[in-house]
């Protein structure tokens, strides 16, 4: 595991506190890592994958609002 560069966000989902951290790459030449974690859960992915997933969620939100005619 890499060292923490920055805590990107914190929040609460289903009564569990979550934290999203940006971490240094595990070794030279690799991408930085994102850790999404709580006391009982941990998800680790490359920074580029995190950006792709995040953009997918934003597109899905926009599409849902368009379909449901929500502002």
BATIMAR-709752 format. One record per residue (C-alpha): x, y, z; residue number from 1. Coordinates in steps of 0.05 Angstrom, whole numbers, plus 5000, padded with zeros to 4 digits. Example, Ala and Ser with C-alpha at 12.3 -4.5 7.8 and 13.67 -1.06 7.14 Angstrom:
<pt><px>5246</px><py>4910</py><pz>5156</pz><num>1</num></pt>
<pt><px>5273</px><py>4979</py><pz>5143</pz><num>2</num></pt>
***
This chain:
<pt><px>5000</px><py>5000</py><pz>5000</pz><num>1</num></pt>
<pt><px>5023</px><py>5070</py><pz>4983</pz><num>2</num></pt>
<pt><px>5027</px><py>5130</py><pz>5029</pz><num>3</num></pt>
<pt><px>4967</px><py>5176</py><pz>5032</pz><num>4</num></pt>
<pt><px>4974</px><py>5239</py><pz>4990</pz><num>5</num></pt>
<pt><px>4906</px><py>5268</py><pz>5006</pz><num>6</num></pt>
<pt><px>4838</px><py>5250</py><pz>5033</pz><num>7</num></pt>
<pt><px>4791</px><py>5266</py><pz>4976</pz><num>8</num></pt>
<pt><px>4725</px><py>5258</py><pz>5012</pz><num>9</num></pt>
<pt><px>4690</px><py>5230</py><pz>5073</pz><num>10</num></pt>
<pt><px>4618</px><py>5211</py><pz>5080</pz><num>11</num></pt>
<pt><px>4567</px><py>5165</py><pz>5109</pz><num>12</num></pt>
<pt><px>4531</px><py>5108</py><pz>5073</pz><num>13</num></pt>
<pt><px>4481</px><py>5064</py><pz>5110</pz><num>14</num></pt>
<pt><px>4507</px><py>5087</py><pz>5178</pz><num>15</num></pt>
<pt><px>4580</px><py>5071</py><pz>5159</pz><num>16</num></pt>
<pt><px>4633</px><py>5125</py><pz>5155</pz><num>17</num></pt>
<pt><px>4672</px><py>5121</py><pz>5089</pz><num>18</num></pt>
<pt><px>4736</px><py>5155</py><pz>5067</pz><num>19</num></pt>
<pt><px>4765</px><py>5163</py><pz>4997</pz><num>20</num></pt>
<pt><px>4840</px><py>5171</py><pz>4996</pz><num>21</num></pt>
<pt><px>4890</px><py>5186</py><pz>4941</pz><num>22</num></pt>
<pt><px>4953</px><py>5146</py><pz>4952</pz><num>23</num></pt>
<pt><px>5022</px><py>5144</py><pz>4920</pz><num>24</num></pt>
<pt><px>5034</px><py>5089</py><pz>4869</pz><num>25</num></pt>
<pt><px>5055</px><py>5022</py><pz>4899</pz><num>26</num></pt>
<pt><px>5118</px><py>5023</py><pz>4857</pz><num>27</num></pt>
<pt><px>5154</px><py>5066</py><pz>4806</pz><num>28</num></pt>
<pt><px>5119</px><py>5071</py><pz>4738</pz><num>29</num></pt>
<pt><px>5050</px><py>5052</py><pz>4764</pz><num>30</num></pt>
<pt><px>4988</px><py>5095</py><pz>4772</pz><num>31</num></pt>
<pt><px>4969</px><py>5128</py><pz>4837</pz><num>32</num></pt>
<pt><px>4918</px><py>5089</py><pz>4878</pz><num>33</num></pt>
<pt><px>4849</px><py>5107</py><pz>4904</pz><num>34</num></pt>
<pt><px>4825</px><py>5073</py><pz>4968</pz><num>35</num></pt>
<pt><px>4751</px><py>5075</py><pz>4986</pz><num>36</num></pt>
<pt><px>4746</px><py>5047</py><pz>5056</pz><num>37</num></pt>
<pt><px>4707</px><py>5041</py><pz>5120</pz><num>38</num></pt>
<pt><px>4715</px><py>5000</py><pz>5182</pz><num>39</num></pt>
<pt><px>4686</px><py>4939</py><pz>5147</pz><num>40</num></pt>
<pt><px>4701</px><py>4951</py><pz>5073</pz><num>41</num></pt>
<pt><px>4759</px><py>4969</py><pz>5028</pz><num>42</num></pt>
<pt><px>4762</px><py>4980</py><pz>4953</pz><num>43</num></pt>
<pt><px>4828</px><py>4996</py><pz>4918</pz><num>44</num></pt>
<pt><px>4835</px><py>5018</py><pz>4846</pz><num>45</num></pt>
<pt><px>4881</px><py>5057</py><pz>4800</pz><num>46</num></pt>
<pt><px>4867</px><py>5131</py><pz>4795</pz><num>47</num></pt>
<pt><px>4849</px><py>5126</py><pz>4721</pz><num>48</num></pt>
<pt><px>4796</px><py>5072</py><pz>4736</pz><num>49</num></pt>
<pt><px>4767</px><py>5115</py><pz>4792</pz><num>50</num></pt>
<pt><px>4760</px><py>5173</py><pz>4743</pz><num>51</num></pt>
<pt><px>4725</px><py>5128</py><pz>4692</pz><num>52</num></pt>
<pt><px>4676</px><py>5101</py><pz>4745</pz><num>53</num></pt>
<pt><px>4663</px><py>5171</py><pz>4771</pz><num>54</num></pt>
<pt><px>4648</px><py>5198</py><pz>4702</pz><num>55</num></pt>
<pt><px>4602</px><py>5139</py><pz>4688</pz><num>56</num></pt>
<pt><px>4562</px><py>5155</py><pz>4751</pz><num>57</num></pt>
<pt><px>4556</px><py>5229</py><pz>4730</pz><num>58</num></pt>
<pt><px>4532</px><py>5209</py><pz>4660</pz><num>59</num></pt>
<pt><px>4482</px><py>5160</py><pz>4690</pz><num>60</num></pt>
<pt><px>4456</px><py>5215</py><pz>4736</pz><num>61</num></pt>
<pt><px>4447</px><py>5263</py><pz>4677</pz><num>62</num></pt>
<pt><px>4411</px><py>5210</py><pz>4636</pz><num>63</num></pt>
<pt><px>4364</px><py>5192</py><pz>4693</pz><num>64</num></pt>
<pt><px>4347</px><py>5265</py><pz>4704</pz><num>65</num></pt>
<pt><px>4334</px><py>5274</py><pz>4630</pz><num>66</num></pt>
<pt><px>4290</px><py>5212</py><pz>4626</pz><num>67</num></pt>
<pt><px>4250</px><py>5231</py><pz>4688</pz><num>68</num></pt>
<pt><px>4250</px><py>5305</py><pz>4670</pz><num>69</num></pt>
<pt><px>4282</px><py>5324</py><pz>4736</pz><num>70</num></pt>
<pt><px>4322</px><py>5388</py><pz>4743</pz><num>71</num></pt>
***
